[in-house]
Amino acid sequence: MLDVLIIGAGPVGLACALEAQRRGLRTAVVEKGALVNSIVGYPTNMEFFSTPELLEIGGYPFPTNHYKPLREDALDYYHRAAATEKLELRLHEKVQSLEGEQGDFTVRTDKGQIRTRTVVVATGFYDLPNPLGVPGEDLPNVSHYYKEPYQHATQNVVVIGAKNSSAKAALQLTRAGAKVTLIVRGPEVSNSVKYWIRPDLVNRIAEGRITAYFNTTITAITPEAIEILTPEGPLTIATNFVYALTGYHPDEALLGRLGVEPDPADEAHAPLFDTATHETTRPGLYVAGTVCGGRATSRWFIENGRHHAQLIAAHIAARQPVSAA
Ligand SMILES: Cc1cc2nc3c(=O)[nH]c(=O)nc-3n(C[C@H](O)[C@H](O)[C@H](O)COP(=O)(O)OP(=O)(O)OC[C@H]3O[C@@H](n4cnc5c(N)ncnc54)[C@H](O)[C@@H]3O)c2cc1C
């Protein structure tokens, strides 16, 4: 039997595994996709907004020759940290539910079951996009994930959203030769867009290289066009592809099956947990990383979420005897 099973091999799940294993706890990580699966899904060559030392886990230095690391640097870094500490990884195995109680949990996955004394849920938020809720959203010319611009050179592309991901995608697509239309629900490009990206986007809109519609909503998407409602009335825009970059949210159904209770006082439906230990209301079950913020997915990120690992590992180690090897 394991002492600790961590669900999710993102940066924070790996940080939890390093800290638990270093305290002599028998630890494994179960991950439904690849190692650091969310970052695998990020845009090619994406530049992190954090400097490298703020993304470090387990005290391993993160050397890069860029001021801000790229996605590929982070993939190498987290792979290396996991390999160096010989973490036990069960990849491409999806957790479905949790039975039992502290000291003897059974985690059911699509490949079998795992017995463990405690469980840490570090499942992040990147798997479920926030839906637009309009007809045509599921068409093959619509995606909630942006990877790279080259397939869209000379094409008409609509980008929905006005935060960091949409701002970066709109700029990259424009520079790769796409004709970009940006659709924004609010009155302007969000002030939360990083200070080195926002002026670039605002200036491209001002000079007419990117067409932007503000205070505008989507009413439908077809294979050839997108229908929008602007303050001046409805409009149909011919488009080859639509990127709906409207954010993501944690898998609340999964959290429910694991026994993680939402905080009724939190409008973001964040889990109810003890902030000193990250233990939820189900004893022996912990939450770590982005999932701690519920639908407020920018409340916890790598920079601050990685510190959950020490709190959780220290609490588990103090409470239970270490398994015999
Ligand atoms: C484009 C982009 C840029 C970002 N840049 C930065 C930055 O510069 N600095 C920063 O601090 N943060 C940044 N963030 C946020 C940061 O990446 C996330 O906050 C971070 O990934 C959170 O780590 P995590 O380990 O909590 O979750 P995740 O990295 O999302 O990991 C969760 C893991 O759980 C797995 N999982 C989910 N469900 C199951 C299941 N049922 N069974 C098994 N496994 C499961 C997932 O596959 C995933 O691998 C960025 C986010 C995005 C989208």
The ligand as an ORCA input file, in Angstrom:
! r2SCAN-3c Opt
* xyz 0 1
  C      -0.911     29.312    -21.597
  C      -0.630     29.303    -20.120
  C       0.516     29.945    -19.617
  C       0.803     29.910    -18.247
  N       1.917     30.556    -17.761
  C       2.195     30.497    -16.427
  C       3.355     31.134    -15.866
  O       4.137     31.775    -16.573
  N       3.589     31.036    -14.539
  C       2.748     30.339    -13.702
  O       3.008     30.280    -12.491
  N       1.621     29.750    -14.186
  C       1.332     29.814    -15.527
  N       0.195     29.233    -16.015
  C      -0.700     28.525    -15.101
  C      -0.095     27.173    -14.803
  O       0.345     26.506    -15.945
  C      -1.070     26.288    -14.074
  O      -1.504     27.014    -12.980
  C      -0.333     25.024    -13.649
  O      -0.244     24.116    -14.731
  C      -0.979     24.423    -12.449
  O      -0.296     23.251    -12.117
  P      -1.105     22.065    -11.491
  O      -0.075     21.019    -11.244
  O      -1.942     22.551    -10.370
  O      -2.139     21.627    -12.640
  P      -1.870     21.103    -14.119
  O      -0.549     21.504    -14.626
  O      -3.074     21.471    -14.911
  O      -1.810     19.524    -13.925
  C      -2.950     18.768    -13.637
  C      -2.736     17.378    -14.183
  O      -3.786     16.525    -13.707
  C      -4.104     15.618    -14.727
  N      -5.434     15.059    -14.478
  C      -6.636     15.718    -14.543
  N      -7.642     14.866    -14.288
  C      -7.078     13.658    -14.038
  C      -7.620     12.361    -13.731
  N      -8.945     12.155    -13.641
  N      -6.767     11.323    -13.542
  C      -5.413     11.512    -13.649
  N      -4.862     12.711    -13.963
  C      -5.671     13.776    -14.151
  C      -4.005     16.469    -15.988
  O      -3.851     15.667    -17.155
  C      -2.775     17.333    -15.696
  O      -1.572     16.764    -16.179
  C      -0.085     29.256    -17.380
  C      -1.238     28.633    -17.886
  C      -1.516     28.658    -19.241
  C      -2.758     27.991    -19.739
*
